[in-house]
Amino acid sequence: MELRDYLRILRRRWRLITVVALLVVSAAAAVTFSTTPLYASKARLFISTSSATGTSEAYQGGLFSVQQVASYAELASSRRLAETVIDDLGVAMTPKELVKEVSAESVPDKVLLDITVTDPDPALARTLAQGYAEAMTDLVRQLETPSGKTSAPIKATIVDAASTPDSPVSPQPVRNLTLGLVLGLLLGIGLAVLREVLDTTMKSAEELTDIAGAPLLGGIAFDTAARQQPLVTSLASHAPRVEAFRVLRTNIQFLDIDGTNKVFVVTSALPAEGKTTTAVNLAITLAQAGQRTLLLEGDLRRPRAADTLGLDNAVGVTTVLLGKVSLDDAIQKHTETDLHVLSSGAIPPNPAELLQSRAMGDLLARLREAYDIVIIDGPPLLPVTDAALLSHMSDGAILVVRHGRTTKDQVEQSIDRLTRTDATVVGVVFNMTPARRAGSYGYGYGYGYGYGYGYGPTTREPKRRLLPRRSPS
């Protein structure tokens, strides 16, 4: 990953990073302010040898003292010394408890020994540190005095007596909260990068066009009211969603400037990605621009376009292909616009066979001659092959990709399915994008019939009486 990739992740996942950082800082604050304050008092001892007459003897005595200091530091944590301090001071502690509060450290290459006692009571910390220092001088004298002698060649002298500390050494709020913030940011960034690596859904318009190998025709922002008001005719003329479909309409018109008749299939990788709503609103917007437009419901398994427009789907594509109803009688007109609609008709047991039949080719040819543009609401590409067959018979497919849901693999598989049938992908529509990005456009085949694209019978009740037909010729 390059630097700009990390910057993009930070910009996209800043909420996650902020939440994680705040949680870590909060945890650090809770631990810090619930911890009992500890005070440390330190006494310093100087380890020396008896006077030497010559320089060489003084040097050797100094080396000996340096070597002994490390041993004395180890003796500070001994049970014997702890018992001595307890007896001398009369404190109500066990040797084990006292040893936990004491630490001794020898200064490197020096003959200095620091004894530090940490305790919640600053006065007791000072008393224990001073008691330990005095006990250590006695212990050194006892250990270093040769048998039969009255004086030791090496002794410990207190050079800095223990003092009562003014402020606690633990906890340290500023340090803890700063470390918590740094660790929280690192953890948040790590989680953001991990989530970005594991998340293969489409979130970038540039990446989408690279994978699809087709231009971006438009971006439709996510609208919570779209489920209750799916049609652009129910919105104000200046609404952002309406403007988005106008941009899409304009880009569609520039796909083939020299062509006089256009037939496009609107499809998606999977259901619930907004292909039907996109197809219906695109057709409405084209009709509002004065173009002779027909919306053909090409999803013969789970048709939704006619229901969205409030039209009857009792007759349509299937009844026309079977010769039960003429094309003129099957075409309906949307009352609020000049859009003509050819619904699916009765659900057939063999949708794929009907769609790739010669009769279907003849039907598309007639519609191509009668209308300026024909929008086909096709089924999704991955569950079934119907959309690929329709795309092969049309001037190209418009692939609808849902932001944050459609994965890169699904887009690649969809493009592959279209190219295998020699269909052309004329462009992609980025659907349900975050509102701030819409204006700037950014598993195998286990889908099967689990998404409801089976052959089971579907019972429907007519929506309303058929409106008067208008001849396509």
C-alpha positions, -999 to 999 in steps of 0.1 A, spaced: 0 0 0 12 35 -8 10 66 13 -21 78 -5 -38 45 3 -32 50 40 -44 86 38 -75 74 21 -81 48 48 -76 75 75 -101 97 57 -126 69 53 -122 52 87 -116 82 109 -147 75 130 -134 40 138 -99 54 147 -115 81 169 -137 57 187 -109 32 194 -86 60 206 -113 74 229 -120 39 243 -83 33 251 -79 68 266 -110 62 287 -96 28 299 -63 44 308 -81 72 327 -102 47 346 -72 27 356 -51 58 364 -77 75 387 -88 43 404 -52 33 413 -40 40 448 -12 67 447 22 54 457 50 75 472 87 67 469 115 76 493 152 70 485 183 67 506 218 66 491 248 47 505 285 51 497 306 19 498 342 24 506 373 5 517 397 13 545 425 38 538 452 26 515 488 40 516 496 36 479 479 44 446 478 8 435 461 -3 467 436 25 465 427 15 429 423 -22 438 402 -12 468 379 9 446 375 -21 421 366 -43 451 340 -18 463 324 -16 428 321 -54 427 306 -56 461 280 -30 455 261 -53 431 260 -80 458 247 -56 484 219 -46 460 208 -82 459 209 -84 497 183 -56 499 156 -80 489 166 -107 514 142 -119 540 169 -115 568 172 -77 561 134 -73 560 131 -90 594 157 -67 608 139 -36 596 106 -48 609 121 -55 643 139 -22 645 109 -1 634 81 -22 648 59 -19 616 29 -42 612 42 -58 580 54 -93 571 88 -97 555 72 -108 523 50 -76 521 80 -54 529 103 -70 503 77 -61 476 80 -24 485 118 -23 484 142 -20 455 179 -15 455 200 -3 425 237 1 422 250 30 401 271 15 372 308 19 377 302 37 410 304 27 446 269 41 453 239 21 463 203 35 461 176 19 483 140 30 474 109 21 493 74 27 477 43 29 499 9 45 498 19 64 530 47 90 522 57 92 559 60 54 562 79 53 529 105 76 543 107 57 576 112 24 559 138 38 534 159 52 563 155 20 583 166 -1 554 197 22 548 207 19 585 201 -18 585 222 -22 554 252 -4 570 250 -28 599 246 -58 576 277 -48 555 297 -44 587 287 -78 599 294 -95 567 327 -78 559 343 -81 594 368 -110 593 366 -135 621 386 -124 651 387 -88 639 368 -58 652 367 -37 620 357 -44 584 379 -35 554 348 -22 536 319 -2 550 286 14 539 279 50 548 246 69 544 254 99 523 218 109 514 192 103 541 156 94 531 132 122 529 94 124 528 81 126 492 58 154 483 41 139 452 33 103 442 54 84 417 24 63 406 1 67 389 12 95 364 -19 108 348 -2 128 320 21 100 310 -7 74 312 -32 94 292 -6 103 266 4 67 262 -33 57 261 -38 82 233 -8 70 213 -17 33 218 -54 40 209 -44 58 177 -21 30 167 -47 4 175 -74 23 157 -52 28 126 -43 -9 127 -80 -19 129 -89 5 101 -62 -10 78 -72 -45 88 -109 -38 81 -100 -21 48 -79 -52 37 -107 -76 47 -135 -54 33 -137 -62 -4 -169 -42 -11 -168 -14 -36 -163 20 -21 -142 38 -47 -154 51 -80 -119 49 -95 -115 13 -84 -150 4 -98 -142 18 -132 -108 0 -132 -124 -34 -124 -154 -29 -147 -134 -15 -176 -163 8 -183 -170 45 -176 -189 57 -146 -223 70 -158 -235 84 -125 -237 81 -87 -270 78 -69 -268 89 -32 -283 68 -5 -317 82 5 -336 68 35 -369 79 20 -363 60 -13 -381 29 0 -413 48 6 -408 71 -24 -389 51 -50 -400 72 -80 -384 106 -89 -419 118 -98 -428 119 -61 -399 143 -54 -393 179 -59 -378 188 -92 -346 202 -76 -341 172 -52 -306 158 -53 -319 123 -62 -338 138 -92 -306 157 -103 -286 125 -101 -309 107 -125 -308 137 -148 -270 134 -149 -274 97 -156 -298 105 -184 -274 129 -200 -245 105 -198 -267 78 -213 -275 100 -243 -238 105 -250 -230 68 -251 -237 65 -288 -241 99 -304 -244 85 -340 -270 59 -330 -306 67 -335 -321 38 -316 -307 25 -283 -316 -6 -263 -299 -10 -229 -302 -36 -202 -300 -23 -166 -287 -51 -143 -267 -58 -112 -246 -86 -97 -272 -96 -71 -307 -86 -60 -313 -57 -36 -287 -35 -53 -312 -10 -68 -313 -21 -104 -351 -19 -108 -354 15 -92 -325 27 -113 -340 14 -145 -375 28 -137 -363 63 -127 -339 64 -157 -367 56 -181 -390 82 -164 -363 108 -167 -357 100 -203 -394 103 -210 -396 136 -192 -369 149 -216 -392 143 -245 -377 111 -258 -399 83 -269 -390 58 -242 -402 23 -233 -394 4 -202 -394 -33 -207 -396 -56 -177 -370 -82 -186 -369 -100 -152 -393 -129 -158 -386 -145 -125 -391 -117 -99 -406 -87 -118 -408 -55 -98 -409 -27 -123 -446 -27 -130 -454 -29 -93 -432 1 -87 -450 21 -113 -484 9 -101 -492 -9 -134 -507 -42 -142 -484 -71 -150 -510 -96 -160 -500 -92 -197 -467 -83 -211 -435 -98 -225 -445 -135 -220 -480 -131 -234 -467 -112 -264 -440 -138 -271 -466 -166 -269 -489 -147 -293 -517 -144 -268 -517 -106 -269 -506 -81 -295 -477 -58 -287 -499 -28 -291 -524 -41 -265 -497 -52 -240 -480 -17 -238 -492 5 -210 -486 42 -203 -475 56 -170 -501 82 -161 -477 107 -146 -453 107 -175 -452 99 -212 -433 66 -204 -445 35 -221 -441 2 -202 -441 -34 -213 -444 -55 -181 -433 -90 -177 -466 -108 -181 -473 -142 -165 -443 -159 -149 -431 -186 -173 -414 -219 -163 -386 -214 -188 -375 -177 -187 -341 -183 -202 -355 -201 -232 -381 -173 -239 -355 -146 -236 -331 -161 -261 -358 -171 -285 -362 -157 -320 -395 -141 -310 -377 -121 -283 -352 -109 -309 -380 -99 -332 -398 -81 -303 -367 -60 -295 -362 -52 -332 -398 -38 -334 -393 -18 -302 -360 -4 -315 -378 10 -346 -407 24 -326 -388 42 -297 -359 65 -293 -346 44 -264 -356 12 -247 -346 5 -211 -348 -32 -201 -350 -40 -164 -330 -72 -164 -325 -98 -136 -293 -99 -116 -263 -115 -134 -249 -139 -109 -280 -160 -98 -292 -166 -134 -280 -161 -170 -311 -142 -182 -295 -107 -180 -264 -119 -200 -287 -132 -227 -306 -99 -229 -274 -79 -229 -262 -99 -259 -294 -90 -278 -292 -53 -268 -268 -25 -274 -251 -31 -241 -255 -35 -203 -255 -8 -176 -242 -24 -144 -256 -11 -111 -232 -15 -82 -243 -9 -46 -218 11 -26 -205 -8 4 -223 -41 -5 -213 -53 -39 -178 -69 -37 -149 -67 -61 -153 -104 -69 -189 -100 -77 -182 -71 -101 -155 -91 -118 -178 -122 -121 -205 -100 -135 -183 -85 -161 -169 -120 -170 -205 -133 -174 -213 -105 -198 -181 -108 -218 -187 -146 -222 -219 -138 -241 -202 -111 -262 -223 -84 -244 -210 -49 -241 -207 -31 -208 -215 5 -217 -211 18 -182 -216 15 -144 -239 32 -120 -226 36 -84 -258 33 -63 -266 41 -27 -233 60 -22 -228 83 8 -243 117 1 -210 135 3 -195 113 -25 -224 109 -49 -218 143 -65 -181 136 -72 -185 104 -92 -169 71 -50 -179 -163 -31 -181 -182 -59 -214 -187 -75 -232 -197 -44 -261 -173 -50 -282 -197 -70 -319 -197 -63 -315 -189 -27 -323 -153 -36 -357 -163 -48 -350 -167 -85 -365 -201 -88 -392 -214 -110 -419 -217 -84 -454 -202 -93 -461 -167 -81 -496 -155 -75 -504 -120 -83 -535 -99 -82 -541 -72 -109 -531 -38 -97 -557 -19 -117 -576 -19 -150 -554 -17 -181 -551 18 -195 -557 25 -231 -529 13 -254 -508 34 -276 -493 19 -307 -455 18 -309 -456 25 -346 
